[in-house]
Amino acid sequence: MEKVTQETIAEQLHLSRNTVSKVFNGIPGVKEKTRERILEQARLLGYTHPLLGNAGGPPDENTPVSKSTESRPTAELRYDIAFVCYQKSISDFFWMPIILNLERTLSQHGCTMRFVVIGLEHEQTMSPPGALLNNPPDGIVMAGLFQSEYYKSISSLGIPLVTFDISSDLFHCNRMCDVIMVENLGASYQLTRHLIEAGHTRIAFAGNKDSCQSFFERWQGYHLAMQESPLTRAGEITLHFNLEGADFRGKEYYTTDEFYEQLKSMPKLPTAFVCGNDYIASNVIKLKEPPYRLDDQVAVTGFDNTSELIASIPSCSTVDIHSTEIGQMMGEQILWRLQNPKSSWRCLRLDSAVIIK
């Protein structure tokens, strides 16, 4: 006799497996009438689950492992996890180690991971991609600098969600998912203090502090260090500089040429730059070369310790965020959330290490 699973119930009722999974995992978002249909069909098929009062039988291969069943092999989890990102993230220097360790963590627990790419049209219309609507996953891990409204659009699907970083306006009281972060403020403060102790008083922060919570915290660390002394207070400058290129929100992006034009319009140039990440630092350092010829003595710091970029700017101080551990943490958190759907939202923060050069 063929074993009855949640997928069996879903197929017979012409429902998605995600809808059935929500009922048996206590996740809200399923109409009461649909819930009753699922439970009744499960009883008729002889499905085993505590909700049906017959949990003494063998476990269903699709039933999540709870805290009380830790002795079971982890392979019994069998969740389908969607990694939601931009196309460029799949082969990006920064994201690759994170993605590899996320997939490795999920695989170790018997789960699968699939990529769901967010295109320009999705953010323009604030619509989730068809891959999430037509074949809903059990959980979603989201990574990238999305608009706050788009995070809300994905969250509205009712699928357990974990993000790495998030819009700053969704980080505190407006949070609607679990968020993985690294230590930003303290590390940026240390980098700025290092520049001040080296004699710099006119230091600029390069990056859009409103693009995400991480950049906002990195700006806060810079701002805190600059405000500590009257000598540096007057030299605080925030320059809007993101990566080269533009999407439909093009006004938030500047090319290196445009950033140089910002600098030329200033009556007095900064002698140092605290950059939001290594990508920005690598672009700022280009300003020391022709045709820009910024003062060669200008100091630049980055953030993230992106090996492929730091190799080309070896004198640039940066911050190691332990990217391999981020992937593991993201995987572990989405599995925890699937098993604890009613628990309060959590922010997990990984320590970072300042690298002074």
GIMO-V394596 format. One record per residue. SS is DSSP state (H for helix, E for strand, L for the rest). PSI is psi in whole degrees, 0 to 359 (none if undefined). Layout:
ss=SS psi=PSI
ss=SS psi=PSI
This chain:
ss=L psi=133
ss=L psi=137
ss=L psi=137
ss=L psi=127
ss=L psi=174
ss=H psi=328
ss=H psi=323
ss=H psi=314
ss=H psi=316
ss=H psi=316
ss=H psi=318
ss=H psi=331
ss=H psi=359
ss=L psi=43
ss=L psi=165
ss=L psi=152
ss=H psi=328
ss=H psi=322
ss=H psi=316
ss=H psi=318
ss=H psi=321
ss=H psi=318
ss=H psi=313
ss=H psi=351
ss=H psi=4
ss=L psi=25
ss=L psi=129
ss=L psi=167
ss=L psi=2
ss=L psi=129
ss=L psi=147
ss=H psi=320
ss=H psi=319
ss=H psi=319
ss=H psi=316
ss=H psi=321
ss=H psi=318
ss=H psi=315
ss=H psi=321
ss=H psi=317
ss=H psi=322
ss=H psi=319
ss=H psi=316
ss=H psi=326
ss=H psi=353
ss=L psi=25
ss=L psi=142
ss=L psi=123
ss=L psi=146
ss=H psi=328
ss=H psi=336
ss=H psi=1
ss=L psi=23
ss=L psi=44
ss=L psi=9
ss=L psi=346
ss=L psi=187
ss=L psi=146
ss=L psi=147
ss=L psi=138
ss=L psi=343
ss=L psi=359
ss=L psi=129
ss=L psi=152
ss=L psi=128
ss=L psi=176
ss=H psi=328
ss=H psi=357
ss=H psi=35
ss=L psi=342
ss=L psi=346
ss=L psi=153
ss=L psi=140
ss=H psi=337
ss=H psi=346
ss=H psi=354
ss=L psi=307
ss=L psi=45
ss=L psi=152
ss=E psi=113
ss=E psi=132
ss=E psi=128
ss=E psi=109
ss=E psi=123
ss=E psi=175
ss=E psi=158
ss=H psi=317
ss=H psi=338
ss=H psi=332
ss=H psi=327
ss=H psi=17
ss=L psi=142
ss=H psi=316
ss=H psi=316
ss=H psi=335
ss=H psi=308
ss=H psi=328
ss=H psi=314
ss=H psi=315
ss=H psi=319
ss=H psi=333
ss=H psi=311
ss=H psi=321
ss=H psi=317
ss=H psi=314
ss=H psi=319
ss=H psi=321
ss=H psi=337
ss=L psi=16
ss=L psi=17
ss=L psi=160
ss=E psi=154
ss=E psi=133
ss=E psi=149
ss=E psi=136
ss=E psi=112
ss=E psi=132
ss=E psi=121
ss=L psi=173
ss=H psi=319
ss=H psi=330
ss=H psi=315
ss=H psi=329
ss=H psi=321
ss=H psi=359
ss=L psi=40
ss=L psi=138
ss=L psi=149
ss=L psi=155
ss=H psi=330
ss=H psi=333
ss=H psi=334
ss=H psi=317
ss=H psi=331
ss=L psi=72
ss=L psi=133
ss=L psi=173
ss=L psi=328
ss=E psi=161
ss=E psi=134
ss=E psi=126
ss=E psi=133
ss=E psi=126
ss=L psi=164
ss=L psi=80
ss=L psi=160
ss=L psi=151
ss=H psi=324
ss=H psi=332
ss=H psi=325
ss=H psi=318
ss=H psi=322
ss=H psi=317
ss=H psi=319
ss=H psi=327
ss=L psi=348
ss=L psi=342
ss=L psi=16
ss=L psi=134
ss=E psi=132
ss=E psi=135
ss=E psi=134
ss=E psi=151
ss=E psi=113
ss=L psi=170
ss=L psi=169
ss=L psi=142
ss=H psi=331
ss=H psi=354
ss=H psi=8
ss=L psi=326
ss=L psi=254
ss=L psi=340
ss=L psi=12
ss=L psi=139
ss=L psi=21
ss=L psi=173
ss=E psi=142
ss=E psi=133
ss=E psi=130
ss=E psi=166
ss=E psi=168
ss=L psi=114
ss=L psi=309
ss=H psi=309
ss=H psi=322
ss=H psi=317
ss=H psi=324
ss=H psi=315
ss=H psi=319
ss=H psi=316
ss=H psi=318
ss=H psi=323
ss=H psi=317
ss=H psi=320
ss=H psi=317
ss=H psi=338
ss=L psi=359
ss=L psi=1
ss=L psi=135
ss=L psi=336
ss=L psi=93
ss=E psi=133
ss=E psi=144
ss=E psi=123
ss=E psi=112
ss=L psi=158
ss=L psi=101
ss=L psi=344
ss=L psi=2
ss=L psi=334
ss=L psi=168
ss=H psi=323
ss=H psi=313
ss=H psi=324
ss=H psi=317
ss=H psi=324
ss=H psi=322
ss=H psi=320
ss=H psi=318
ss=H psi=317
ss=H psi=311
ss=H psi=317
ss=H psi=315
ss=H psi=320
ss=H psi=331
ss=L psi=356
ss=L psi=338
ss=L psi=141
ss=H psi=333
ss=H psi=328
ss=H psi=341
ss=H psi=317
ss=L psi=346
ss=L psi=13
ss=E psi=129
ss=E psi=130
ss=E psi=117
ss=E psi=128
ss=L psi=106
ss=L psi=114
ss=L psi=187
ss=L psi=157
ss=L psi=150
ss=L psi=169
ss=L psi=151
ss=L psi=203
ss=L psi=348
ss=L psi=40
ss=H psi=333
ss=H psi=345
ss=H psi=359
ss=L psi=147
ss=L psi=143
ss=L psi=171
ss=H psi=321
ss=H psi=315
ss=H psi=324
ss=H psi=322
ss=H psi=324
ss=H psi=324
ss=H psi=316
ss=H psi=318
ss=H psi=333
ss=L psi=353
ss=L psi=139
ss=L psi=331
ss=L psi=126
ss=L psi=152
ss=L psi=154
ss=L psi=355
ss=E psi=155
ss=E psi=128
ss=E psi=111
ss=E psi=148
ss=L psi=330
ss=L psi=180
ss=H psi=329
ss=H psi=314
ss=H psi=319
ss=H psi=319
ss=H psi=329
ss=H psi=321
ss=H psi=321
ss=H psi=333
ss=H psi=337
ss=H psi=349
ss=H psi=347
ss=L psi=164
ss=L psi=145
ss=L psi=7
ss=L psi=309
ss=L psi=48
ss=L psi=153
ss=L psi=127
ss=L psi=345
ss=L psi=357
ss=L psi=132
ss=E psi=144
ss=E psi=135
ss=E psi=151
ss=L psi=202
ss=L psi=139
ss=E psi=340
ss=L psi=50
ss=L psi=107
ss=H psi=318
ss=H psi=331
ss=H psi=318
ss=H psi=330
ss=L psi=329
ss=L psi=349
ss=L psi=65
ss=L psi=339
ss=L psi=4
ss=L psi=119
ss=E psi=149
ss=E psi=191
ss=E psi=126
ss=E psi=122
ss=L psi=9
ss=L psi=59
ss=H psi=329
ss=H psi=325
ss=H psi=334
ss=H psi=314
ss=H psi=317
ss=H psi=316
ss=H psi=321
ss=H psi=317
ss=H psi=314
ss=H psi=324
ss=H psi=322
ss=H psi=327
ss=H psi=320
ss=H psi=317
ss=H psi=322
ss=H psi=329
ss=H psi=346
ss=L psi=61
ss=L psi=337
ss=L psi=0
ss=L psi=157
ss=L psi=153
ss=L psi=148
ss=L psi=147
ss=E psi=117
ss=E psi=131
ss=E psi=129
ss=E psi=139
ss=L psi=158
ss=L psi=165
ss=E psi=122
ss=E psi=134
ss=E psi=106
ss=L psi=131
ss=L psi=none
